[in-house]
Amino acid sequence: MRKKDLRARFISSNDIEHLAAFFELYLYNLLRKIGFEVEIHPEIQGKSTHPDFKTYYNGQPAFYLEAALAAPSKEETSARKRENVVYESIDKVNSPDFFLSVQVKRYSKENPSGGKWRKSLEKWLSSLDYNETYKLYKDRRYRDLPTLILRGKEWEVRVKAFPKGPEIRGKTGIGPIGVISSKALFCGGSEYIRKSIIKKAKNYGDLDLPFIIAINYVNEFSFIANNEILNALFGDFDITQMPNGKINRRFERALNGAFIGSKGPCYCWVSAVMIFPNLICENIANLTPVIWHNPWTIKPLNEEFMPLPQMVYNKKRNSYDMKPGKSVNEILGLAKDCLFI
């Protein structure tokens, strides 16, 4: 039954279902290559939930591992696709004199009227005085640059025109969109990772062995900075905009992390998290995850179990130290830069 379910998800046309099944298969084989015996969906006494894997080392229980995707919700993905329709429509506008700054202020569940908006934009752009706009731009009076609000089907899109330089003005083959500013509808990588960890931590509670949550952060760039991971684990830095428009940066975390919250350390049964930035079939040999240990865990993970790179918390310095490890291509016996397509 489990094989049938995994197969169905792996061949699913739903990207998230496919990636989740692929990630589980990948982790199973990675653990086996490291040298663990792996039990799939083990029974946990007193619990109705089943972690993805229970591992054994030299016949002795080692740890549980659960796979999770950190990815946008279906609603966010659909909204992003509709937003892209806006940009694609506006990018077809004939604008020889101006670049356009595009900001989606309000969304709709329906696609916008691209043809109607293009006609409105071209009519508006043809009415603008290039020399006046160029002077505003040179004087850095950006707020005074010409602005048009496009509306329809609950959409509200703010378009600002700023002049092309004299050297490229009127040239063909140059798209009109110069700046894209999206509404804060989509949370960043740290928020997706945080939510995934918390969801999985709540599913299982305290277990009898160390517990690792493996996170595949699904994103476009195959990269996530350490500061985003730290934000996910320990909370976001407090950055606020003051009434005068200035940004106030306080070097204190908001205590909304997966490892520590407003009441102190939390989900302490989570031993560590293993972070993958956008693991897909094509980059199996080129992407090595990093294991981040939880400083407050009640079930510490034996560092020697895992040959992968690890971030180990140094309590004396109150910071993480990088413990080097083997790359995935070494562990799996794959040639470096090997591509699977």
FENNORTA-V876755 format. One record per run of one state. SS is the DSSP state (H for helix, E for strand, - for the rest). FROM is the first residue (numbers start at 1). TO is the last residue. If there is no record, write none. Layout:
BEGIN
ss-><SS | SS>
from-><FROM | FROM>
to-><TO | TO>
END
This chain:
BEGIN
ss-><- | H | - | H | - | E | - | E | - | E | - | H | - | E | - | H | - | H | - | H | - | E | - | E | - | E | - | H | - | E | - | H | - | E | - | E | - | E | - | E | - | E | - | H | - | E | - | H | - | E | - | E | - | H | ->
from-><1 | 2 | 11 | 15 | 35 | 37 | 41 | 53 | 58 | 60 | 71 | 74 | 91 | 98 | 107 | 114 | 127 | 130 | 139 | 142 | 145 | 147 | 153 | 155 | 164 | 177 | 183 | 189 | 205 | 210 | 218 | 226 | 235 | 237 | 242 | 247 | 254 | 260 | 262 | 264 | 266 | 272 | 278 | 281 | 284 | 290 | 294 | 303 | 306 | 310 | 315 | 319 | 324 | 328 | 333>
to-><1 | 10 | 14 | 34 | 36 | 40 | 52 | 57 | 59 | 70 | 73 | 90 | 97 | 106 | 113 | 126 | 129 | 138 | 141 | 144 | 146 | 152 | 154 | 163 | 176 | 182 | 188 | 204 | 209 | 217 | 225 | 234 | 236 | 241 | 246 | 253 | 259 | 261 | 263 | 265 | 271 | 277 | 280 | 283 | 289 | 293 | 302 | 305 | 309 | 314 | 318 | 323 | 327 | 332 | 341>
END
